[in-house]
Amino acid sequence: MTLPFAHVAGVLAPVELLPLLLVGGLYAKRASTLAAKGRPVALWRQLCFAAGLLTIVVALFSPVGHIAEELVIAHMVEHLLLGDVATLLLVLGLTGPLLQPILAIPVFDKLRLLAHPLVAFPLWAINFYVWHIPALYEAAYGTAAAHLLEHSLFVFFGCLMWMPVFGPLPTPRWFTAAWKVGYVIAVRFAGAILGNVLMWSGSVLYPIYAPGERYWGIAPIADQSTAGVVMMVEGTFLGLGLLAWVFFEASREGIEKQRLLDLAHERGVELDAARAQRAVAAGHGERLEKQLLGE
């Protein structure tokens, strides 16, 4: 089938684009301020944050966003880009100093509780499943306000979900590398459940896509099942990559922690292992090293 280009063109939605421009501008301004103070944000983190915003733009304003109104497959790709990939990149781009002005506001500082692993994961899972309930899923279909709310919540709770593992906020002492591995597995397992429902359900869950499926020449069950496959494949590869990252970080933190403890022993300075671990986990190993050297 030959389709006219206009049919798969991107859709401009200023109400969703403006917040992205605002966030990007504020991030760039804060990063510039920190650089001027001699506390630059690592380039790789800045690139991650920019890539996260770009991923949201691709999901919402490219042809993906248009076809997402016609096929479950495309809608699933859109949701995975927003809730998994973009949010992970955004969180990787954050540091404590970047968030300091926001956390200095009392009401936002109290929201740190939402990034606790035992809070962030359930909130993400509830939001994830609620929006895939057929009635609510179809309610957001083609409705600007509900669709905007859906996308916003996917990004918000997605960032919260990744924050305990990759974010700069302090985590509970018990949330060690082993718990992070379990956390990542739990997140992937939660996604796999829905993926299997879509793959093996014998009935059409989202009949509202019927016109689009007829246009593209795909059976509703095949559309829905393929969306589940896409979800499973994305979850598998992303999960494996994240587990590799967690193992690497755990190894790096262990080596850096031991190096700081050895340095403290050489300098005759008392350093508690728990303090060294907290400093390394928070990315403050270099700062602690300077204190041990008396710089």
N, C-alpha and C positions, 0 to 999 in steps of 0.2 A: 504494500500500500504506500502510495506517495502522498505525504502530508504537506500542506502548505506551511511555510515557515512560521507564519503568524500564529498557527494553531499551537505551537510549542514555544512561543516567545515568553520571555520573563514577564512578571507582573509587578508593576511599581506600586508600592504601598507605603507612602510617606509616613503614616502613623507608626509603622514598624521600623522604618529606616532611621528616623530622627533619633530615637533612643540609642541606636548603635553608634551614630555619629557623635552623640553627646558623650557616651561612655568612652569611645576611642579618644576624643579630645581631652577628657579629664585624665585618662591614663597617661597620655603623652605629656600633658602639663606636669603631672606629679612626677613622672620619670625624669623630666627635664630638671625639675626642682631638686630632686635627690642627686642627680648627676652634678649639679652646680655646688652641692654641699659635700661632694666627695663620697657619696654613697650611691653610686650608679646601680641601676637595675641590670642584671646580666642580659646581654644581647639575646641569648637563646630564650629567655623568659619574655622579652618584648616581642620576639618573633612568634612565640607560642600564642600570646594574647592577640596579636594582629591576625594570626591564622584562625583563631577561634571566632573573631568577629567576621572574618571573610567566609568562614564556613557557614555562619548564620545567614549571611547575604546570599550565598549560593543556594542554601536550602529554601529561602523564602522568595527570592527575586529572580532566580534563574528558571529555565524551563521545568526544573524539578518541582518548583512550587506550583506551576500551572497544571502539570500532569497529575500532581497529588490530589487534585480535585476530580480526577477521572479514574484513577486506578489505586487499588489498595497497595500494590507494590510500591508505587511512587510515594504514596503517603507514608509508608513505612520507612522508606529511604529518608524522607524529609524529617521524620521524627527521630530516627537514629542519628542523623547529622546534628540535629538540634540538641537532643537530650544526652547523647553519648560523646560524640566527637568534639563538637564545639565547646561544650561545658568542660570537658577534660582539658582542652587547650587553654581555655580561659583561666582555669584554676592553676595550671602549670605556670601561667604568666604572672601570678600574684606573689607578692612578698609582704612581710610584716610592715616594713616602712611604707609601702604603697598604700596599705589599708589604714595606716595610722590616723589620718585625718577623719576617716569615716568612723573608726572605732572610738575616737575621742568624743563622739556624740553619744551621750548616755544611753539613749534608746537603742541605738545600733550596737553598742557594746554589749547590751544585755542579750542581743540576738546571737551571741557567740554560742549559746546553748544549742541552737539549731544545728551547728556543725559537729556536735557530739555524735560519735558513730552510732550510738543506740537511739539517737533521735533522727539523724539525717537519713539513715537507710530506710526506716519505716515510712517517713514522710515521702521519700522518693518513690517507694514501692506503691504506696496508696495512690499518689498522684498518677503514677504510670498506669495502674490498672483501672482507676476510675475513668480516665479519659478513653479507655478502650472498651468500656461498657457500650454496647451498641446504641442505646438510647442517647447517651451523652455524646458519643462519637458522631452520630448523625446530627445532633443538635448544633455541634460546632461546624458542621459542613456548610460552607458557603455563607456563614454568618460572621460578619467582620468582627463584632465585639467578642463573641464566644471563641472565635478562632484566634484572635489576638491574645485572649486570656489563656487559652490552651498553650500557645507557643511560649508565652511569658513564663508560665508555670513549669513547662518542660525545661527551660533554661535555668530558672531559679532553683528548682529542686535538683536538677542535674548537677549544678555547681555545688549545692550542699552535699550531695551524695559523694562527690569526689574529694571534697574538702578534708575529711579525716585522713585520707591516704596521701594526698598530694598537696594539700593546702598549707599555708604558713601559720595557721592558728594552732595553738597548743592543743595536744590531745591528751587523754587520760594516761597515766603512767602504765596502766595495764595494757594499753593498746600498742603492743610491741609488733615487730615484723611478722610474727606468726599470726597474730590477730588480723593484721592487714591482709595477709594472704587469704585467710578465711573470709574476710569482708569482701574482697574482690570476687571470690568464688560465689559468695551469697548473692552479690549483685548480678553476676552472670547467670546464676541459677534462676533467679527471679525473672529475668528476661527470657530464659529458655522455656519456662512454663508457658508463657503467652505464645512464644514461637511455636510450640508443639500444639497448642490449641488451634492456632491458625492453620497449621499444616494438616492436622488430622480431623478437624471438625467436618462432619458430613453435611452440615447445613451452611448456608450463606449467612454470615453474621452482619454484613453491611450491604443490604440490597440497594442502598442509595447510589452505589457506583454502577448500577446496571447500564445507564446510558453510555458512560465512558467505556465500560467493558465491551459493549456492542460496537462502539466506534473503533476501538483498537483490535477487535476481533479475538478477544480472550474470554474464556468461560469464567463466570464468577468464582466457582470453586478453585479453578486453576490460578486465578488472580490472588485469591486469599491464601492458598497454600504456598504459592511462590513468595508472597510477602513473609510468611512464616519462615521459609527457607532463608530468605535474605537476612532476617533477624537472627537466625541461628548461626549462619556463617559469619556475620559481622560480630556477634557476641563471642564466638569461638576465637577468632583471630585477635580481636581486641583484648579478650581475657588473657590469652597466652602472652601477648605483648606486655600487658600490665603486670602479670605475675613475674615475668622476666625482670621488669623494672624494679618491682618490690624486692626481689631477691638480690639484685645488684645494689640497690640502695642500702639494704640491710647489711650486706658485706662491706660496703664503703663506710657506713656509719660505725660498724664494729672496728674497722681498721683505724678510723680517725679517733674514735673514743680511746682505744688502747694507746695511740700515739700521744694523746693529751695526758693520759694518766702517766705514761713513761716520762714525759716532759716535766710534769709536776713533781715526780719522784726525783728526777735529776736536779731540779731547782730547789728541792727541799720545801715545796709548797704542798699543803694538804689539799687534796682534791677528791671529793666524793665521787664514786663511780656513777651514781644516779645523776649528779649535777652534770658530769661530762656527757652522759647519754642525752640529757635534756638539751644541752647546748648544741650537740651535734645534730639531733633530730630537728631542732629549730633553725638549723643553718647558721648557727653562731659559733661554730668551731674556731674560725679564724679570730674572732673577737676574744674568745677565751684564751687562745694561744698567746695573743698580744698581752693579755693581763698576766699570764704566767711568766712571760718574758720581761714584764715590767715596762712595756712600751706605752 
